[in-house]
Amino acid sequence: MTALPSATALPPTRRAVLRGLGAGVVAGVLGGCGARGGPALALPQDPQATATPDLVDLARLDPRLRLDIRYATPANFMGRVLYPVSRAVAQRPVAEALSKVQTRAEAAGYGLLIFDAYRPWRITKAMWDQTPPEKREFVADPRTGSRHNRGCSIDLSLHRGGVEVTMPSPYDDFTPAAYRSNTAAPPQALALSRMLEGWMVAEGFAPLPNEWWHYDWAEWRRYPVMDVPLEDVTAG
C-alpha cells in the first residue's frame, strides 16, 4: 500500500489557494460574464450535444434526497455565496438514475446528501476569470465548459439518519486525500466511499479520479453547456 505524501509535501488545498478570490468572483458574476475577463467569451457549443435539455428539480423528483448546497452558503472553497438559491437540478435521466441510487443506499441504511448538481456557465467563467493563470488547474475552463454546466454532474456524499458520514476527505478538499486512489484514509471512510461509488456506477455514473464526491452521467456529451441562472430554471 502506497502512503500519501507527508503533510508538508501535500499541494495546497483548493480552499487555501483560492480563499480571498471569492469576493472578486461574486463581483464578476454580478457584473456580467465579461467582467474583468477581457472580451466576452461565448457560451461553448458542442455539435454532439443534440439532446433537448430537460432539467428536473431533484428535491421535487425524489423528496428522499437531502440537499446541502454548499455554493448557496459561504461553506465552500471560495468562502463566498455563489448561488442565490439552495437548489439542485439535473437532466431528467440523471435525476432518475440518482433516485435509483437513493433506493440502493436506503437498503443499506443510508441516504444521499447532494452538494451540487447543475451549475450555470457564468459561475464557471467567473471562477476562471478571477483565478490566477498558474492556479487554473483547480477550476474548469469556460472555453469548453464543465459537465456541471450540462446538468450532468453530481457532487454528493452519504448520510445516516440525517448525519453526514465521514468520507476520506472533506468536500472540496483538493489534496491527494480526496483521490479515489487514496488508501490512507480510515477503513470505514474508504468503505463508505467505495460503497457509494459502486451504487453510482451501477446506475450509469462515472467517478472522477481525484474527487471522491464527483460523478458524471455517462451520456453527458448529449447535453449542451447551459447558462440559465439557477433561480430561473423551470424544472419539472
C-alpha positions, 0 to 999 in steps of 0.5 A, a space after each residue: 500500500 502506497 502512503 500519501 505524501 507527508 503533510 508538508 509535501 501535500 499541494 495546497 488545498 483548493 480552499 487555501 489557494 483560492 480563499 480571498 478570490 471569492 469576493 472578486 468572483 461574486 463581483 464578476 458574476 454580478 457584473 456580467 460574464 465579461 467582467 474583468 475577463 477581457 472580451 466576452 467569451 461565448 457560451 461553448 457549443 458542442 455539435 454532439 450535444 443534440 439532446 433537448 435539455 430537460 432539467 428536473 428539480 431533484 428535491 421535487 423528483 425524489 423528496 428522499 434526497 437531502 440537499 446541502 448546497 454548499 455554493 448557496 452558503 459561504 461553506 465552500 472553497 471560495 468562502 463566498 455565496 455563489 448561488 442565490 438559491 439552495 437548489 439542485 437540478 439535473 437532466 431528467 435521466 440523471 435525476 432518475 438514475 440518482 433516485 435509483 441510487 437513493 433506493 440502493 443506499 436506503 437498503 443499506 441504511 443510508 441516504 444521499 446528501 447532494 452538494 451540487 448538481 447543475 451549475 450555470 456557465 457564468 459561475 464557471 467563467 467567473 471562477 476562471 476569470 478571477 483565478 490566477 493563470 498558474 492556479 487554473 488547474 483547480 477550476 474548469 475552463 469556460 472555453 469548453 465548459 464543465 459537465 456541471 454546466 450540462 446538468 450532468 454532474 453530481 457532487 454528493 456524499 452519504 448520510 445516516 439518519 440525517 448525519 453526514 458520514 465521514 468520507 476520506 476527505 472533506 468536500 472540496 478538499 483538493 489534496 491527494 486525500 480526496 483521490 479515489 486512489 487514496 488508501 490512507 484514509 480510515 477503513 470505514 471512510 474508504 468503505 463508505 466511499 467505495 460503497 457509494 461509488 459502486 451504487 453510482 456506477 451501477 446506475 450509469 455514473 462515472 467517478 472522477 479520479 481525484 474527487 471522491 464526491 464527483 460523478 458524471 452521467 455517462 451520456 453527458 456529451 448529449 447535453 449542451 453547456 447551459 447558462 440559465 441562472 439557477 433561480 430561473 430554471 423551470 424544472 419539472 
